[in-house]
């Protein structure tokens, strides 16, 4: 069964609307899909005996892997670029300070 049907049913549930054939068809049509009558009937029949809220609460969740904290190849260039920009800014500030101290010697 296409996930669009399940998503449509979840959308109806979260909107507080009854998950029935008529409403499911309306949501699918609004999404630009042409609903399959058989799929709509099968899904509504299957969900009629399911407490959707309880199913959501007891559904297993995916844990974020510890490796996600490790910088990836995509983040490394960004970090290096940021460090290079910070170094460049520090060098510019240093040059400005040197230039100002040189001016102070002229008038000091």
ABEGO torsion letter per residue (X at the ends): XBAAAAAAAAAAAAAGBBBBAAAAAAAAAAAGBBBBAAAAAAAAAAAAABBAAAAAAABBBBBBBAAAABBBAAAAAAAAAAAAAAAAAAAAAAAAAAAAAAAAAAAX
